[in-house]
């Protein structure tokens, strides 16, 4: 639990330096928190693969959807 929290904190803090909009690092943190919660929640159940795969697919789809709207190489408007 401690290693996942420190890793998420490191990624969120690093993403704050990359994006001018401060909502994006918060969104990254929320999505990663949901991912870690989802993984930890299903590690003790027998149906981990059955329940975990669709959940991870939905999280991946959300990441792809929101990151697809980011214009990485365009200059910011003045």
Buried (B, 14 or more C-beta within 10 A) or exposed (E): EEEBEEEBEEBBEEBBEEEEEEEBBEBBBEBBBBBBEBBEEBEEEEEEEEBBEEBBEEBEEBBEEEEEEEEEEEEEEE
